[in-house]
Amino acid sequence: MDIQLKRGLLDVCVLAAIKDEPSYGYKIIKDMKPYIEMSESTLYTILKRLEGAKMLTVTTAEHEGRLRKYYRITKSGVKRIEDFKDEWQEIMSIYRFVTKEDA
Amino acid sequence: MKEQFLNELRSRLKGLPKNEIDERISFYAEMIDDGIEEGLSEEEAVKRIGTVDSVVSQILSEVPFSKLVKEKIKPKRTLKGWEVALIVLGFPLWLPLLLVAFTLILVAYIVIWSLVIVAWSIEFSFIMATIGCLIGCIPIFIHGGALSGLSAMSLGLVSAGISILFFLVCIKICKVTINFTKKILVSLKNGFLNKE
């Protein structure tokens, strides 16, 4: 996939991975793996960016005698997903335009 | 294995702000622990993250240069009065040196990118030659005869062919240059990290 396109999608995918319940780094990567691959370092950068944009909050909780960070989506994070859906409608109509000759 | 990886990573990231290093290290530590909990061996869990080199260069490509420089020039202790005075008085010396360093970097960039500009200029002139010859061959046909007209036209077709081929070369040169400048930036940042 085109690297610019992927970069734009990753943010929304990470938000989608924590949408239903708070999640942690390893699980986010695992949940996304069937759809889109990403390295640990990339995830770190995205989480930092989303935290800076107040689209998620971070809490530290104990797990099996060690600390683990959990990421919880905020209202503006949910809104980002909704915006993405709207944008995607536009992209889909462009897609139909681009592929209409093939049909 | 895990400790070795994290220690090496920590020492390689020395030029970053302390709290940022801690945060990144604990992030990778958590990733490795979670991998082990999922049933991976310690070695596999570390391997999943990648080599220290690949992690460092990815981090460096994301961290802005200004942050590295800021961390670098931040004094490790508060400066004594006479040291401040020395720095201020010494500015006729270090300012030109700093300017020279920045100019050299700038010049290097300009030199590299002028290659790209030259390539595209050549491409442009081939395209113009193609258009010129193909349009020009019509009056030459009429006034100069079939032979001159044909040779003008063939010249146009030849430069059309060259310009198409050279277009691909230009794209390649562009890509190589972009990769090259990226690499230079990362190694420049690396220099900032390690010199201590």
Interface residues (C-beta under 8 A of the other chain):
Chain A: Y24 G25 Y26 K27 K30 S39 E40 S41 T42 Y44 T45 E64 R66 L67 R68 K69
Chain B: R24 S26 F27 Y28 E30 M31 D33 D34 G35 E37 E38 R48 I49 G50 V55 Q58 I59 E62
